[in-house]
Amino acid sequence: MTPADLPPLTSVADLHALERIPLADRDLALTTYDLLVRAAQRWPDEPCSLWIPDAAAIEDHVVVTYGALLDDVHAIAHALHGLGVGRDDAVTLMAPNCSDLLAVTLAAEAVGIAAPVNAALDVRNVAHIVRLTGSRVLVTGGPELDEALWKRLLDSARDLGIEVLVALSPDGGDQGPAAELETRPGLRTVRLDDLVDSAPAGLPTAAPAPDDLAAFFHTGGTTGTPKVAVHTHRNQAVMAWSLALAGGSGTGQSIVAGLPLFHVNALLVTVLAPMVSGARSIWPSPLGYRDPKLYAAFWRLVEHYRPRAMSAVPTVYAFLAAVPVDADISSLERPVVGAAPLPDGVRRMFAETTGLELLEGYGLTEGTCASSATLTGDVRPGSVGQRLPYQAVAAAEVDEGSGQVRLLPSGETGELVISGPTVFAGYLRRDGAHRWVSDGDVVVDGWLRTGDLGFVADERIHLRGRQKDLIIRGGHNIDPAVIEDALLDHPAVTAAGAVGRPDRSSGEVPVAFVALATDEVTVEELMTWATLHISEPAARPKAITVLDSIPLTEVGKPFKPALREAAAARCFRDELVEHGIDGVDVGVGHEAGRLVVRLTGGGEADRAAAVLQSYDVDIRTEAKERDQTEERDQ
């Protein structure tokens, strides 16, 4: 399908015209397998994806056509079926980006359920996810692709409950005879290449149905316990079609795909959406945007491959804005940004460097990736784009007691809620051997609660902060973006993060962390800058801390929990020093969304707990935790 075959989506008028035809009356692929089959039938010899094994050699790549991808998916589906994977079984996927990982992901959805996992998670969180999904097969990078990851999973597989560990090989080059894989008692280790028989055609089982489960995507996991969001095939297929409408790319056109495949954006925006129109994705190294070598070569990559679009998070565009354009990048029309708020400073710097406007989108894993997109030529200040077809998006007030949702008038700010065919099935739950899916705590009255604040006007979404990121100072709500944007306007500031620090009288007060391009600016100068450039007095930070870099998640989102913990720990240590309490170790973390302070140091820890007890945090001491353990044992 080329853009000419797709209904036009260039304006709000097009959106309304689209929705006059019921979605059920459209001839759409409603499973990811059918989506691939249709693409392979129509464009068997067209490249589906290009894989660059090393960002230092951007011209070298491996091509996978649509026809070859379907053949690979069929062969891998038979291999997974031979390992005991059925329609209700999850396959854990935990590897760097490579062509085999993409094929295994689609094969897992075709015969069972794909369960991508962030390789940076600790074993405890991985174990929690594997327990929820019930997976017994784990696909990962073999020793030639990611030796450290392979050894870590080899040693922890038994504790994870994994029975079969499947090793993927790197793309490109003749690797020579593969070394024999290590194993462990009770664990089978095997290379994917040795499992696959290229002879079988078709699937070993009946093709999936639209409402069958397709994927388990975990959310969070960088602090606390990850949740596992459940996508159906219908969720993903309709989302892919919607994204293809908004993107407007066709056969022969391409998109740079640098996000890791455990991220929903990577699968939906840069794998499934291109299948709708015969476009292709470009994968720059197994590490993608996390590869430091990529940035120096990025503009030459654009000149060489001529992509029309790219999809990334704000931090990627901040890095690129600092790289002078040394190549012809005229093909690039749609630099799409999402997954985290876009600072105005990053938007401005990228435009100054490239002459291109960043096109914001908005979405979440529970909405199967995206609910809005900025169309080419339709950038509106303050908006994250026009809502996607067949999704309803509104601002609302939610009655926590009754669970009723009251939709607010156009332009009025409230919690954003979403309904439509891309709202996920729910979160995965487990009780012993019983696994089920429940949406009870997040879908209310048919509306998905996003936790984001904003308003909708003329079908366009405007964000006003995230509820859990708001700094609440004495009942006054402060959007951290107000602080971050002001600091990013300073020429020496390259990154900024604002959070709330615990405060006795106000509950919390704003503080900020920054990374600098030069050490010639002082904290005092930054404080003065903030005072002059933040018009809201309550939002002016009480302290600014300079870091070498702002902590990020694996996909490049600012990691606010680490900043909150650092701010709280410093606050508590300073107060204990003021009270003459020394020798107490202060550890701060998060549990169930709350700050937890652990104090160690014998009797001094008990004194410290008495000093800090009026803060709105959970305080733990060795004596208190020992008493709680004894109570549970009795």
BELWO-V889839 format. One record per backbone hydrogen bond with DSSP energy under -0.5 kcal/mol. CO is the residue of the C=O (numbers start at 1). NH is the residue of the N-H. Records with the same first field share a line. If there is no record, write none. Layout:
CO = NH, NH
This chain:
2 = 5, 6
3 = 6
11 = 15
12 = 16
13 = 17
14 = 18
15 = 19
17 = 20
18 = 21
20 = 22
22 = 25
23 = 26
26 = 28
31 = 35
32 = 36
33 = 37
34 = 38
35 = 39
36 = 40
37 = 41
38 = 42
39 = 43
43 = 46, 66
44 = 67
46 = 66
48 = 281
49 = 64
50 = 52, 283
51 = 53, 62
52 = 285
53 = 286
54 = 57
57 = 60
62 = 51
64 = 48, 49
65 = 69
66 = 70
67 = 71
68 = 72
69 = 73
70 = 74
71 = 75
72 = 76
73 = 77
74 = 78
75 = 79
76 = 80
77 = 81
78 = 82
79 = 83
80 = 83, 85
81 = 84
84 = 86
86 = 89
89 = 113
90 = 92, 136, 137
91 = 115
92 = 139
93 = 117
94 = 141
98 = 102
99 = 103
100 = 104
101 = 105
102 = 106
103 = 107
104 = 108
105 = 109
106 = 110
107 = 111
108 = 112
113 = 91
114 = 216
115 = 93
116 = 218
118 = 121
122 = 126
123 = 127
124 = 128
125 = 129
126 = 130
127 = 131
128 = 132
129 = 133
130 = 134, 135
136 = 163, 164
137 = 92
138 = 140, 166
139 = 94
140 = 168
142 = 145, 146
146 = 150
147 = 151
148 = 152
149 = 153
150 = 154
151 = 155
152 = 156
153 = 157
156 = 160
157 = 161, 162
158 = 161
163 = 188
164 = 138, 166
165 = 190
166 = 140
167 = 192
168 = 142
173 = 175
184 = 187
187 = 189
188 = 165
190 = 167
191 = 194, 195
192 = 195, 196
196 = 198
197 = 200
209 = 212
210 = 234
212 = 233
214 = 114
215 = 217, 231
216 = 218
217 = 229
219 = 227
223 = 221
227 = 219, 229
228 = 428
229 = 217, 231
230 = 425, 426
231 = 214, 215
232 = 236
233 = 237
234 = 238
235 = 239
236 = 240
237 = 241
238 = 242
239 = 243
240 = 244
241 = 245
242 = 246
243 = 247
244 = 248
250 = 253
253 = 280
254 = 308, 309
255 = 282
256 = 258, 311
258 = 289
260 = 263
263 = 266, 267
264 = 268
265 = 269, 270
266 = 270
267 = 271, 272
268 = 273
271 = 275
272 = 275, 276
273 = 276, 277
274 = 277, 278, 279
277 = 251
278 = 252
280 = 255
281 = 50, 283
282 = 257, 284
283 = 52, 285
285 = 288
286 = 97
287 = 290
288 = 291
290 = 292
291 = 294, 295
292 = 295, 296
293 = 297
294 = 297, 298
295 = 298
297 = 301
298 = 302
299 = 303
300 = 304
301 = 305
302 = 306
308 = 333, 334
309 = 256
310 = 336
311 = 258
312 = 338
313 = 316, 317
314 = 318
315 = 319
316 = 320
317 = 321
318 = 322
319 = 322
320 = 323
322 = 324
324 = 326
327 = 329
329 = 332
331 = 333
334 = 310, 336
335 = 359
336 = 312
337 = 361
341 = 343
343 = 347
344 = 348
345 = 349
346 = 350
347 = 351
348 = 352
349 = 353
350 = 354, 356
351 = 355
358 = 360
359 = 337
360 = 374
362 = 371, 372
364 = 367, 369
365 = 368
366 = 424
368 = 370
371 = 388
372 = 362
373 = 375, 386
375 = 378
380 = 383
385 = 461
386 = 373
388 = 391
390 = 421
391 = 393
392 = 419
394 = 417
395 = 408
396 = 415
397 = 399, 406
398 = 400
399 = 403
404 = 399, 406
405 = 407
406 = 397
409 = 412
414 = 454
415 = 396
416 = 450
417 = 394
418 = 448
419 = 392
420 = 423
426 = 230
427 = 438
429 = 436
431 = 434
433 = 435
434 = 431
436 = 429
438 = 427
439 = 442, 443
442 = 444, 449
444 = 447
447 = 444, 449
448 = 418, 450
451 = 467
452 = 416
453 = 464
454 = 414
455 = 462
456 = 411
457 = 460
459 = 387
460 = 457
461 = 384
462 = 455
465 = 453, 464
466 = 469, 470
467 = 470
470 = 472
471 = 473, 478
472 = 474
473 = 476
475 = 477
476 = 473
478 = 471, 480
479 = 482, 483
480 = 484
481 = 485
482 = 486
483 = 487
484 = 488
485 = 489
487 = 490
490 = 493
492 = 494, 517
495 = 515
497 = 513
499 = 511
501 = 509
503 = 507
506 = 474, 508
507 = 503
509 = 501
510 = 542
511 = 499
512 = 545
513 = 497
514 = 547
515 = 494, 495
522 = 526
523 = 527
524 = 528
525 = 529
526 = 530
527 = 531
528 = 532
529 = 533
530 = 534
533 = 535
535 = 537
536 = 539, 540
537 = 540
543 = 512
545 = 514
547 = 516
551 = 559
553 = 556
557 = 553
558 = 560
559 = 562, 563
560 = 564
561 = 565
562 = 566
563 = 567
564 = 568
565 = 569
566 = 570
567 = 571
568 = 572
569 = 573
570 = 574
571 = 575
572 = 576
573 = 577
574 = 578
575 = 579
576 = 581
577 = 580
580 = 582
583 = 585
585 = 587, 600
587 = 598
589 = 596
591 = 594
594 = 591
595 = 618
596 = 589, 598
597 = 599, 620
598 = 587, 600
599 = 622
600 = 585
601 = 604
602 = 605, 606
603 = 607
604 = 608
605 = 609
606 = 610
607 = 611
608 = 612
609 = 613
612 = 615
615 = 617
617 = 619
618 = 597
620 = 599
621 = 625
622 = 626
623 = 627
624 = 628
625 = 629
626 = 630
627 = 631
628 = 632
629 = 633
630 = 634
